[in-house]
Amino acid sequence: SPSRMYQAVFDHSPIGMVLVNADTTLRAANRYIFHAFDMGPEDINGRRFGNVFHCNAVAENGMLCGESDECTRCELRSGMKNALEQNRILEPTTLDHLFRLGNDTVKKWFQVSAVPLWEDGDHFVIVSFADITRQKEYEALLNRQLTLDLATGTANRHGLREALRNLASAQVGAAVALVDMDGFKDVNDTYGHVAGDKVLELFSKTALACTRQQDIVGRYGGDEFMLVLPGSSGGNLAKLLRRLQANFTDACRQKLGFPVTFSAGMAEFKASAIDPNRLDMLVETVDRNLYL
């Protein structure tokens, strides 16, 4: 019969499917859900969506799904609510959500859709979702590799330019510096390229330790580095560079047995001056100040 056929499709679907009542309690789930979340039918009936799946917003404090302030910002809950109350289909949408698994908070990504259904006056919604967490994590890994300088663990030139473009899009000003190691060729010639690599590594670690979390440190090329301080002033950047110079020189003396210094050029840019289509002019300005 059609009902048995639909039940078989529901049970054996290669993606997760749940039936959600108008009050967001769960009526049924398929085998994908039971396997993915290590649960059975007894864990579902009569419980709300977020409580069944250990949504982080309610799992920590024992609240019911929908009672937390975070629930008002939950895109998944909003999609189900629109499907239930406005009889609107939630087209396939990529959503991320925080779940509580044991003592850990874990972010998972899903491709979600929802369809409202009526049956003999009973109103509910069928929600389907596929776990795409591994795909998203792999994409993030590839993106980090594209924007990361593997030798120093800082941003590469592409990553730096993307950061400047993001500042332009967000209309945020910044103080920017270009740093060049003094006598770096002499270091390589006298102490070897291993020592030269160590100098770059020490600068990167020292710069990351001296800057704020929102600041960007990157290797612009060779022995040149760029520092980008969003929303900061030239005066603050100058203070940071002096502190960085002292800490870096001291680190080289302790770790390598000889001091290394750097020269830096800097400039402060208002938000309107950071044009995503004219980033070369911004870099040229800072580069001129470095040569001065």
Secondary structure, DSSP 8 states (H G I E B T S, - for coil): -HHHHHHHHHHH-SSEEEEEETTSBEEEE-HHHHHHTT--GGGTBT-BHHHHTTBHHHHTTT--TT-SGGGGG-HHHHHHHHHHHS---EEEEEEEEEEEETTEEEEEEEEEEEEEEEETTEEEEEEEEEE-HHHHHHHHHHHHHHHEETTTTEE-HHHHHHHHHHHHHHT--EEEEEEEETTHHHHHHHH-HHHHHHHHHHHHHHHHHHS-TT-EEEEEETTEEEEEEET--HHHHHHHHHHHHHHHHHHHHHHHSS---EEEEEEEE-GGG--TT-HHHHHHHHHHHHH-
